[in-house]
Amino acid sequence: MKYPDTIGLVFETKYLEKAKAAINNTDALAAIKLAQETKAFGIVLAGRLQKKDAGCIAMILPEESLVKDCAAAAHARLGEMGSQNTAWMVKLDDKAIERSILATLKSGAE
């Protein structure tokens, strides 16, 4: 079994408290704090979120319509940076959009 070298999260802001427990990356935690403070719709985070000082890709989403494109852009950027395997977690209230994002990420990985 190949373990992921990067992690991607697509979360509505209201679910970010639960996500923080699994993140050690200081840049990702700062982006989460900013998303919460600005009451953004959600956030896309990607990178080595398990490593404290590894940096990350962070996109704070003011509205839901940006979610799919931002997730796809983050996934593409991880590939450009050399990531071979990314584990994605998507947590949105709209399950149709959640499934669409996961399908897009899966097709982009092949």
CNS distance restraints for C-alpha pairs under 8 A (distance, minus, plus):
assign (resid   2 and name CA) (resid  85 and name CA) 7.84 0.50 0.50
assign (resid   3 and name CA) (resid  85 and name CA) 7.27 0.50 0.50
assign (resid   4 and name CA) (resid  84 and name CA) 7.55 0.50 0.50
assign (resid   4 and name CA) (resid  85 and name CA) 4.70 0.50 0.50
assign (resid   4 and name CA) (resid  86 and name CA) 5.06 0.50 0.50
assign (resid   4 and name CA) (resid  87 and name CA) 5.77 0.50 0.50
assign (resid   5 and name CA) (resid  48 and name CA) 6.91 0.50 0.50
assign (resid   5 and name CA) (resid  83 and name CA) 6.35 0.50 0.50
assign (resid   5 and name CA) (resid  84 and name CA) 6.85 0.50 0.50
assign (resid   5 and name CA) (resid  85 and name CA) 5.74 0.50 0.50
assign (resid   5 and name CA) (resid  86 and name CA) 6.17 0.50 0.50
assign (resid   6 and name CA) (resid  46 and name CA) 7.00 0.50 0.50
assign (resid   6 and name CA) (resid  47 and name CA) 4.93 0.50 0.50
assign (resid   6 and name CA) (resid  48 and name CA) 4.80 0.50 0.50
assign (resid   6 and name CA) (resid  49 and name CA) 7.10 0.50 0.50
assign (resid   6 and name CA) (resid  78 and name CA) 7.85 0.50 0.50
assign (resid   6 and name CA) (resid  83 and name CA) 6.51 0.50 0.50
assign (resid   6 and name CA) (resid  85 and name CA) 6.55 0.50 0.50
assign (resid   6 and name CA) (resid  86 and name CA) 4.72 0.50 0.50
assign (resid   6 and name CA) (resid  87 and name CA) 6.55 0.50 0.50
assign (resid   7 and name CA) (resid  46 and name CA) 5.56 0.50 0.50
assign (resid   7 and name CA) (resid  47 and name CA) 5.49 0.50 0.50
assign (resid   7 and name CA) (resid  48 and name CA) 6.03 0.50 0.50
assign (resid   7 and name CA) (resid  49 and name CA) 6.11 0.50 0.50
assign (resid   7 and name CA) (resid  50 and name CA) 7.92 0.50 0.50
assign (resid   7 and name CA) (resid  86 and name CA) 5.26 0.50 0.50
assign (resid   7 and name CA) (resid  87 and name CA) 4.89 0.50 0.50
assign (resid   7 and name CA) (resid  88 and name CA) 5.94 0.50 0.50
assign (resid   8 and name CA) (resid  44 and name CA) 7.29 0.50 0.50
assign (resid   8 and name CA) (resid  45 and name CA) 5.56 0.50 0.50
assign (resid   8 and name CA) (resid  46 and name CA) 4.10 0.50 0.50
assign (resid   8 and name CA) (resid  47 and name CA) 6.50 0.50 0.50
assign (resid   8 and name CA) (resid  75 and name CA) 7.78 0.50 0.50
assign (resid   8 and name CA) (resid  86 and name CA) 6.64 0.50 0.50
assign (resid   8 and name CA) (resid  87 and name CA) 6.05 0.50 0.50
assign (resid   8 and name CA) (resid  88 and name CA) 4.50 0.50 0.50
assign (resid   8 and name CA) (resid  89 and name CA) 6.29 0.50 0.50
assign (resid   9 and name CA) (resid  43 and name CA) 7.73 0.50 0.50
assign (resid   9 and name CA) (resid  44 and name CA) 5.62 0.50 0.50
assign (resid   9 and name CA) (resid  45 and name CA) 5.09 0.50 0.50
assign (resid   9 and name CA) (resid  46 and name CA) 6.27 0.50 0.50
assign (resid   9 and name CA) (resid  88 and name CA) 5.70 0.50 0.50
assign (resid   9 and name CA) (resid  89 and name CA) 4.93 0.50 0.50
assign (resid   9 and name CA) (resid  90 and name CA) 5.89 0.50 0.50
assign (resid  10 and name CA) (resid  42 and name CA) 7.38 0.50 0.50
assign (resid  10 and name CA) (resid  43 and name CA) 5.86 0.50 0.50
assign (resid  10 and name CA) (resid  44 and name CA) 4.59 0.50 0.50
assign (resid  10 and name CA) (resid  45 and name CA) 6.63 0.50 0.50
assign (resid  10 and name CA) (resid  67 and name CA) 7.65 0.50 0.50
assign (resid  10 and name CA) (resid  71 and name CA) 6.95 0.50 0.50
assign (resid  10 and name CA) (resid  88 and name CA) 7.72 0.50 0.50
assign (resid  10 and name CA) (resid  89 and name CA) 6.30 0.50 0.50
assign (resid  10 and name CA) (resid  90 and name CA) 4.64 0.50 0.50
assign (resid  10 and name CA) (resid  91 and name CA) 6.26 0.50 0.50
assign (resid  10 and name CA) (resid  92 and name CA) 7.77 0.50 0.50
assign (resid  11 and name CA) (resid  15 and name CA) 6.38 0.50 0.50
assign (resid  11 and name CA) (resid  16 and name CA) 6.64 0.50 0.50
assign (resid  11 and name CA) (resid  42 and name CA) 5.51 0.50 0.50
assign (resid  11 and name CA) (resid  43 and name CA) 5.59 0.50 0.50
assign (resid  11 and name CA) (resid  44 and name CA) 6.71 0.50 0.50
assign (resid  11 and name CA) (resid  89 and name CA) 7.98 0.50 0.50
assign (resid  11 and name CA) (resid  90 and name CA) 5.83 0.50 0.50
assign (resid  11 and name CA) (resid  91 and name CA) 4.80 0.50 0.50
assign (resid  11 and name CA) (resid  92 and name CA) 6.00 0.50 0.50
assign (resid  12 and name CA) (resid  16 and name CA) 7.02 0.50 0.50
assign (resid  12 and name CA) (resid  41 and name CA) 5.81 0.50 0.50
assign (resid  12 and name CA) (resid  42 and name CA) 3.96 0.50 0.50
assign (resid  12 and name CA) (resid  43 and name CA) 6.44 0.50 0.50
assign (resid  12 and name CA) (resid  91 and name CA) 6.47 0.50 0.50
assign (resid  12 and name CA) (resid  92 and name CA) 5.59 0.50 0.50
assign (resid  12 and name CA) (resid  93 and name CA) 7.78 0.50 0.50
assign (resid  13 and name CA) (resid  32 and name CA) 7.91 0.50 0.50
assign (resid  13 and name CA) (resid  35 and name CA) 6.66 0.50 0.50
assign (resid  13 and name CA) (resid  36 and name CA) 6.18 0.50 0.50
assign (resid  13 and name CA) (resid  39 and name CA) 7.31 0.50 0.50
assign (resid  13 and name CA) (resid  40 and name CA) 6.54 0.50 0.50
assign (resid  13 and name CA) (resid  41 and name CA) 5.84 0.50 0.50
assign (resid  13 and name CA) (resid  42 and name CA) 4.48 0.50 0.50
assign (resid  13 and name CA) (resid  43 and name CA) 6.64 0.50 0.50
assign (resid  14 and name CA) (resid  36 and name CA) 7.90 0.50 0.50
assign (resid  14 and name CA) (resid  42 and name CA) 7.89 0.50 0.50
assign (resid  15 and name CA) (resid  19 and name CA) 6.97 0.50 0.50
assign (resid  15 and name CA) (resid  91 and name CA) 7.30 0.50 0.50
assign (resid  16 and name CA) (resid  20 and name CA) 6.21 0.50 0.50
assign (resid  16 and name CA) (resid  32 and name CA) 6.97 0.50 0.50
assign (resid  17 and name CA) (resid  21 and name CA) 7.35 0.50 0.50
assign (resid  18 and name CA) (resid  22 and name CA) 7.94 0.50 0.50
assign (resid  19 and name CA) (resid  23 and name CA) 6.86 0.50 0.50
assign (resid  20 and name CA) (resid  24 and name CA) 7.99 0.50 0.50
assign (resid  20 and name CA) (resid  29 and name CA) 6.94 0.50 0.50
assign (resid  20 and name CA) (resid  32 and name CA) 7.99 0.50 0.50
assign (resid  22 and name CA) (resid  50 and name CA) 7.26 0.50 0.50
assign (resid  23 and name CA) (resid  28 and name CA) 7.45 0.50 0.50
assign (resid  23 and name CA) (resid  29 and name CA) 7.15 0.50 0.50
assign (resid  23 and name CA) (resid  49 and name CA) 5.51 0.50 0.50
assign (resid  23 and name CA) (resid  50 and name CA) 5.50 0.50 0.50
assign (resid  23 and name CA) (resid  51 and name CA) 7.94 0.50 0.50
assign (resid  24 and name CA) (resid  28 and name CA) 8.00 0.50 0.50
assign (resid  24 and name CA) (resid  29 and name CA) 7.52 0.50 0.50
assign (resid  24 and name CA) (resid  49 and name CA) 6.12 0.50 0.50
assign (resid  24 and name CA) (resid  50 and name CA) 5.08 0.50 0.50
assign (resid  24 and name CA) (resid  51 and name CA) 5.63 0.50 0.50
assign (resid  24 and name CA) (resid  52 and name CA) 4.89 0.50 0.50
assign (resid  25 and name CA) (resid  29 and name CA) 6.27 0.50 0.50
assign (resid  25 and name CA) (resid  48 and name CA) 7.37 0.50 0.50
assign (resid  25 and name CA) (resid  49 and name CA) 4.95 0.50 0.50
assign (resid  25 and name CA) (resid  50 and name CA) 6.03 0.50 0.50
assign (resid  25 and name CA) (resid  51 and name CA) 5.28 0.50 0.50
assign (resid  25 and name CA) (resid  52 and name CA) 3.99 0.50 0.50
assign (resid  25 and name CA) (resid  53 and name CA) 5.90 0.50 0.50
assign (resid  25 and name CA) (resid  54 and name CA) 6.61 0.50 0.50
assign (resid  25 and name CA) (resid  55 and name CA) 6.87 0.50 0.50
assign (resid  25 and name CA) (resid  56 and name CA) 7.69 0.50 0.50
assign (resid  26 and name CA) (resid  30 and name CA) 6.18 0.50 0.50
assign (resid  26 and name CA) (resid  52 and name CA) 5.60 0.50 0.50
assign (resid  26 and name CA) (resid  53 and name CA) 6.29 0.50 0.50
assign (resid  26 and name CA) (resid  55 and name CA) 7.56 0.50 0.50
assign (resid  27 and name CA) (resid  31 and name CA) 6.27 0.50 0.50
assign (resid  27 and name CA) (resid  53 and name CA) 7.56 0.50 0.50
assign (resid  27 and name CA) (resid  55 and name CA) 5.74 0.50 0.50
assign (resid  27 and name CA) (resid  56 and name CA) 6.40 0.50 0.50
assign (resid  28 and name CA) (resid  32 and name CA) 6.21 0.50 0.50
assign (resid  28 and name CA) (resid  45 and name CA) 6.71 0.50 0.50
assign (resid  28 and name CA) (resid  49 and name CA) 6.93 0.50 0.50
assign (resid  28 and name CA) (resid  55 and name CA) 7.49 0.50 0.50
assign (resid  28 and name CA) (resid  56 and name CA) 6.29 0.50 0.50
assign (resid  28 and name CA) (resid  57 and name CA) 7.94 0.50 0.50
assign (resid  28 and name CA) (resid  58 and name CA) 6.79 0.50 0.50
assign (resid  29 and name CA) (resid  33 and name CA) 6.26 0.50 0.50
assign (resid  30 and name CA) (resid  34 and name CA) 6.28 0.50 0.50
assign (resid  31 and name CA) (resid  35 and name CA) 6.14 0.50 0.50
assign (resid  31 and name CA) (resid  58 and name CA) 6.52 0.50 0.50
assign (resid  31 and name CA) (resid  60 and name CA) 7.38 0.50 0.50
assign (resid  32 and name CA) (resid  36 and name CA) 6.17 0.50 0.50
assign (resid  32 and name CA) (resid  43 and name CA) 7.44 0.50 0.50
assign (resid  33 and name CA) (resid  37 and name CA) 6.09 0.50 0.50
assign (resid  34 and name CA) (resid  38 and name CA) 6.06 0.50 0.50
assign (resid  35 and name CA) (resid  39 and name CA) 5.95 0.50 0.50
assign (resid  35 and name CA) (resid  40 and name CA) 5.22 0.50 0.50
assign (resid  35 and name CA) (resid  41 and name CA) 7.96 0.50 0.50
assign (resid  35 and name CA) (resid  42 and name CA) 6.95 0.50 0.50
assign (resid  35 and name CA) (resid  43 and name CA) 6.92 0.50 0.50
assign (resid  35 and name CA) (resid  60 and name CA) 5.99 0.50 0.50
assign (resid  35 and name CA) (resid  61 and name CA) 7.96 0.50 0.50
assign (resid  36 and name CA) (resid  40 and name CA) 6.54 0.50 0.50
assign (resid  40 and name CA) (resid  60 and name CA) 6.78 0.50 0.50
assign (resid  40 and name CA) (resid  61 and name CA) 5.92 0.50 0.50
assign (resid  40 and name CA) (resid  62 and name CA) 4.77 0.50 0.50
assign (resid  40 and name CA) (resid  63 and name CA) 7.12 0.50 0.50
assign (resid  41 and name CA) (resid  60 and name CA) 7.98 0.50 0.50
assign (resid  41 and name CA) (resid  61 and name CA) 5.67 0.50 0.50
assign (resid  41 and name CA) (resid  62 and name CA) 5.18 0.50 0.50
assign (resid  41 and name CA) (resid  63 and name CA) 5.18 0.50 0.50
assign (resid  41 and name CA) (resid  64 and name CA) 6.29 0.50 0.50
assign (resid  42 and name CA) (resid  60 and name CA) 6.22 0.50 0.50
assign (resid  42 and name CA) (resid  61 and name CA) 5.05 0.50 0.50
assign (resid  42 and name CA) (resid  62 and name CA) 6.97 0.50 0.50
assign (resid  42 and name CA) (resid  63 and name CA) 7.41 0.50 0.50
assign (resid  42 and name CA) (resid  64 and name CA) 7.45 0.50 0.50
assign (resid  42 and name CA) (resid  67 and name CA) 7.91 0.50 0.50
assign (resid  43 and name CA) (resid  58 and name CA) 7.15 0.50 0.50
assign (resid  43 and name CA) (resid  59 and name CA) 5.63 0.50 0.50
assign (resid  43 and name CA) (resid  60 and name CA) 4.55 0.50 0.50
assign (resid  43 and name CA) (resid  61 and name CA) 5.38 0.50 0.50
assign (resid  43 and name CA) (resid  67 and name CA) 7.99 0.50 0.50
assign (resid  44 and name CA) (resid  57 and name CA) 7.75 0.50 0.50
assign (resid  44 and name CA) (resid  58 and name CA) 5.74 0.50 0.50
assign (resid  44 and name CA) (resid  59 and name CA) 5.07 0.50 0.50
assign (resid  44 and name CA) (resid  60 and name CA) 6.56 0.50 0.50
assign (resid  44 and name CA) (resid  61 and name CA) 7.56 0.50 0.50
assign (resid  44 and name CA) (resid  67 and name CA) 7.61 0.50 0.50
assign (resid  44 and name CA) (resid  70 and name CA) 6.90 0.50 0.50
assign (resid  44 and name CA) (resid  71 and name CA) 6.20 0.50 0.50
assign (resid  44 and name CA) (resid  74 and name CA) 7.61 0.50 0.50
assign (resid  45 and name CA) (resid  56 and name CA) 6.85 0.50 0.50
assign (resid  45 and name CA) (resid  57 and name CA) 5.57 0.50 0.50
assign (resid  45 and name CA) (resid  58 and name CA) 4.64 0.50 0.50
assign (resid  45 and name CA) (resid  59 and name CA) 6.56 0.50 0.50
assign (resid  45 and name CA) (resid  74 and name CA) 7.75 0.50 0.50
assign (resid  46 and name CA) (resid  56 and name CA) 5.74 0.50 0.50
assign (resid  46 and name CA) (resid  57 and name CA) 5.05 0.50 0.50
assign (resid  46 and name CA) (resid  58 and name CA) 6.67 0.50 0.50
assign (resid  46 and name CA) (resid  74 and name CA) 6.49 0.50 0.50
assign (resid  46 and name CA) (resid  75 and name CA) 7.61 0.50 0.50
assign (resid  46 and name CA) (resid  78 and name CA) 7.50 0.50 0.50
assign (resid  47 and name CA) (resid  54 and name CA) 7.77 0.50 0.50
assign (resid  47 and name CA) (resid  55 and name CA) 7.19 0.50 0.50
assign (resid  47 and name CA) (resid  56 and name CA) 4.81 0.50 0.50
assign (resid  47 and name CA) (resid  57 and name CA) 6.20 0.50 0.50
assign (resid  47 and name CA) (resid  78 and name CA) 6.93 0.50 0.50
assign (resid  48 and name CA) (resid  54 and name CA) 6.07 0.50 0.50
assign (resid  48 and name CA) (resid  55 and name CA) 7.34 0.50 0.50
assign (resid  48 and name CA) (resid  56 and name CA) 6.72 0.50 0.50
assign (resid  49 and name CA) (resid  54 and name CA) 7.44 0.50 0.50
assign (resid  49 and name CA) (resid  55 and name CA) 7.94 0.50 0.50
assign (resid  49 and name CA) (resid  56 and name CA) 6.97 0.50 0.50
assign (resid  57 and name CA) (resid  74 and name CA) 6.67 0.50 0.50
assign (resid  59 and name CA) (resid  70 and name CA) 7.07 0.50 0.50
assign (resid  61 and name CA) (resid  66 and name CA) 6.50 0.50 0.50
assign (resid  61 and name CA) (resid  67 and name CA) 6.95 0.50 0.50
assign (resid  62 and name CA) (resid  66 and name CA) 7.96 0.50 0.50
assign (resid  63 and name CA) (resid  67 and name CA) 7.75 0.50 0.50
assign (resid  66 and name CA) (resid  70 and name CA) 6.05 0.50 0.50
assign (resid  67 and name CA) (resid  71 and name CA) 6.10 0.50 0.50
assign (resid  67 and name CA) (resid 101 and name CA) 7.98 0.50 0.50
assign (resid  68 and name CA) (resid  72 and name CA) 6.23 0.50 0.50
assign (resid  68 and name CA) (resid  97 and name CA) 7.82 0.50 0.50
assign (resid  68 and name CA) (resid 100 and name CA) 7.75 0.50 0.50
assign (resid  68 and name CA) (resid 101 and name CA) 5.50 0.50 0.50
assign (resid  68 and name CA) (resid 104 and name CA) 7.88 0.50 0.50
assign (resid  69 and name CA) (resid  73 and name CA) 6.10 0.50 0.50
assign (resid  70 and name CA) (resid  74 and name CA) 6.11 0.50 0.50
assign (resid  71 and name CA) (resid  75 and name CA) 6.18 0.50 0.50
assign (resid  71 and name CA) (resid 101 and name CA) 7.27 0.50 0.50
assign (resid  71 and name CA) (resid 105 and name CA) 7.54 0.50 0.50
assign (resid  72 and name CA) (resid  76 and name CA) 6.17 0.50 0.50
assign (resid  72 and name CA) (resid 101 and name CA) 7.92 0.50 0.50
assign (resid  72 and name CA) (resid 104 and name CA) 6.93 0.50 0.50
assign (resid  72 and name CA) (resid 105 and name CA) 6.25 0.50 0.50
assign (resid  72 and name CA) (resid 108 and name CA) 7.55 0.50 0.50
assign (resid  73 and name CA) (resid  77 and name CA) 6.15 0.50 0.50
assign (resid  74 and name CA) (resid  78 and name CA) 6.25 0.50 0.50
assign (resid  75 and name CA) (resid  79 and name CA) 6.52 0.50 0.50
assign (resid  75 and name CA) (resid 105 and name CA) 6.94 0.50 0.50
assign (resid  75 and name CA) (resid 108 and name CA) 7.64 0.50 0.50
assign (resid  76 and name CA) (resid  80 and name CA) 6.40 0.50 0.50
assign (resid  76 and name CA) (resid 108 and name CA) 7.53 0.50 0.50
assign (resid  77 and name CA) (resid  81 and name CA) 6.23 0.50 0.50
assign (resid  78 and name CA) (resid  82 and name CA) 6.46 0.50 0.50
assign (resid  78 and name CA) (resid  83 and name CA) 5.43 0.50 0.50
assign (resid  79 and name CA) (resid  83 and name CA) 5.06 0.50 0.50
assign (resid  79 and name CA) (resid  84 and name CA) 6.84 0.50 0.50
assign (resid  88 and name CA) (resid 102 and name CA) 7.95 0.50 0.50
assign (resid  90 and name CA) (resid  98 and name CA) 6.34 0.50 0.50
assign (resid  90 and name CA) (resid 101 and name CA) 7.92 0.50 0.50
assign (resid  90 and name CA) (resid 102 and name CA) 7.44 0.50 0.50
assign (resid  91 and name CA) (resid  98 and name CA) 7.04 0.50 0.50
assign (resid  92 and name CA) (resid  97 and name CA) 7.72 0.50 0.50
assign (resid  92 and name CA) (resid  98 and name CA) 6.01 0.50 0.50
assign (resid  93 and name CA) (resid  98 and name CA) 7.97 0.50 0.50
assign (resid  94 and name CA) (resid  98 and name CA) 6.29 0.50 0.50
assign (resid  95 and name CA) (resid  99 and name CA) 6.09 0.50 0.50
assign (resid  96 and name CA) (resid 100 and name CA) 6.19 0.50 0.50
assign (resid  97 and name CA) (resid 101 and name CA) 6.10 0.50 0.50
assign (resid  98 and name CA) (resid 102 and name CA) 6.32 0.50 0.50
assign (resid  99 and name CA) (resid 103 and name CA) 6.12 0.50 0.50
assign (resid 100 and name CA) (resid 104 and name CA) 6.16 0.50 0.50
assign (resid 101 and name CA) (resid 105 and name CA) 6.14 0.50 0.50
assign (resid 102 and name CA) (resid 106 and name CA) 6.06 0.50 0.50
assign (resid 103 and name CA) (resid 107 and name CA) 6.11 0.50 0.50
assign (resid 104 and name CA) (resid 108 and name CA) 6.08 0.50 0.50
assign (resid 105 and name CA) (resid 109 and name CA) 6.26 0.50 0.50
assign (resid 106 and name CA) (resid 110 and name CA) 6.81 0.50 0.50
